[in-house]
Amino acid sequence: MRNFSTSALILSVAMSGENNRRVTIFSPEEGIFFATLYGGPKSKLRSLVSPMNSGILYLYRDEVKNQTKITDFDVKNYHLSFRENLFKTYAASFATEILIKTKCAGSPAESWKILNGFLDGIELSGEEESRLGLVRFLWRYLSLLGVKPDTANCLSCGSSLHAGKFTDDALSWRYSFSRLENGFVCPDCASGDRKADFTLSKAALTYLEAVTSLSPKAVREIVISQSAFLEMKALSYSLIEQACGTKLKSLESGVGIL
């Protein structure tokens, strides 16, 4: 039996008995785990332990009975805008469902950095920038999972996919993505017998490479067109669902919103 504390993000809260709650928690040390929150409707702690609140969580663990109880919560981030914007609400659910399905990609500490960077970022952003932020989160998480496609080189000939990026001709090129080969081919290597599951514009491909190679601050300063955003969105949504190995409930329930 021991008392301990950890940085934590509350993922969900569900009824457990008449007055208690079963809380799903994510922390960089513990990964995803469950704890019980005791107390009736007038409990101040109950109001603090709400989905998407993050901070320092204090717990008591009885390892003999395999029970963990929440004793206090010092909330640092309330993410209040999530309650006022439907997209942010669904985006947060989407991101946390991915973590649960993939067991934090086997790296709770790195998942913690990526997820909280995303959540804190969209808290400070409008909806349009938050939508682009979701694509960046998915691309970084695909990298953590080890399944992010190479956006730097053609999988067929190995040449740079970004050569000639400033020429007028190059700006109109499209790059074919093969789900089977999990990579892109340059326009020269694309042929009629090679199946393309997605095609991306030069702008979309360059942006995804920037997410991989540049700092988050530098990437946020890049302006992208709506058409390029939609291309990246379709690809990243498809790849993350494939990586999870199952249909995601948040995507199905958030049709038309996400």
Phi, psi and omega in degrees: 000136182202155171259139178206168178228157180204151169296138186209150172240127178280120182270316180202158179226127182229151178298142175216093187084194186287318185239350187266165180229142173260118188251130174265126189234145174237130177221155181292338180268320188262346187074219178260126181212175183240150176212159180258136176249116180265148176134148181280186184297340181270001182291127178294324181296325180297324180288332180283322182276081181235152181306137177076000170283141179225154181167212179258119182257134179252132187223159173237127184239126173256100185286338177291314180272356182056048181234140177233131183240138175278127180251335178194162180212117177263096186284128177257325181227121181266340182050055185295331182293341179296330182280348183252350183230119185295321180298314181298322178300311181289323180297319178295319178295320177300310182297317182288327176297321178299315179299317181295314182296326184259007180053046177060025180058023180074007182219082182303322183294316179289322177299322179301314180297314184292314182294313182290328173299320178292310183297315179294327179293314182286338174299326183265002187243161172283176185295319182298313179291329179294324178296319177290325177298326178294319177299317179297319178300312181299319182293319178292325180288325174300323177294318178297324178287345180082020182236012179290130178294152175285120179256011182259324187228148177293129182288345181268305184255349178081001181285160180295133177280356184245010177293137177071026186297339184262004178272153180299320181296317183296327182295338180264356180292153174234146186244128185274135177250130177254120178295321181297317181268351179051053179193176182252150172241148179286164180303327180292328183267347179292133180219170184295332182270358178262118184285129177252116178281329176216154169233137181241146175286167175303318182297316181294315181296318180295323179295316180296324176294324178295321178301324181285320193254342182254167178288154178306321180298316181295321181292322181297338182275352181279130178269133182231147181282162179297321181295319178293321177300315182295325176296314180294321179298311182300317181293312184293323177297316181295316182292322182289324178292322176297319180294326179285340177074018181197162173292142181260127184298324181295326177289319180292317181284338182261019178303130181089350180246310179284000000 
